[in-house]
């Protein structure tokens, strides 16, 4: 009932606005692979392509908002970036689809299909309940280093309408039932930034640049390949800044022209090594959040979060790069549910 009221309110507001990462696989990491055991399998049906059918969207104010919401997902910086045509809210030229590929409807690419159902939600990182609008702004504030969209703006309404549409279309699709990123087999081998650097040079630098700077389009208004570190990349503390989290995403999405729907290109250990290299704060700087400490309750801090304090006695470097299983086992022995 509550959700229906919210949806009606969104549609009414919409109407009132007139709404409209290779070459060949490197040998790097093969020695670690022997320690890593088998790569965790990914069910093939979960990775089959999904197409967005714009013709199925109704020609109504709500439908127009849905289509604009998808445009915002794909070309975020063009519309609301530093030189955006519809507002200047982002501090960098990244787009939502750099992480949430295919507008958030690609399985194991931080899919957004269930966002409509999952919010409002208590967020441990912020230590409070966020609405879906809050979560949209959370992404704009954090990975994109921007300022919040007004809650009643055309853009916020479009994001919300699009998220409702994709939820209605695919909430019962079995391809989205597993985690938003691919499962990984974690072992007692720590992730290695040194191995990751070799992998990066062989497989990633051709698109993201030797210095991880990314590549802007010809108009200089959005990234074709996003920056992986530096002032124009995502903030520390963002989801992609966690090694396990990023590695799960890399496993089924990168290199984009080498990974196939059914077969990851990287082994689990290689994905972890790459994520460790990209997120090694000792060599790669990135923007820092301005709004204080994340995870005010240390009991809720993810295993791979790279900044203390922690509930356990494991050092910060182990939380950052692993090995993770000893931490996970310890937390379980204490009756806690580890997150990562």
PyMOL commands that set and color helices and strands:
alter all, ss='L'
color gray80, all
select helices_A, chain A and resi 2-16+30-36+44-47+54-56+61-74+76-80+96-98+101-104+115-118+132-141+154-170+174-176+193-203+205-208+239-241+243-253+268-278+298-300+316-321+325-333
alter helices_A, ss='H'
color red, helices_A
select strands_A, chain A and resi 121-123+128-130+215-216+223-225
alter strands_A, ss='S'
color yellow, strands_A
deselect
rebuild
show_as cartoon
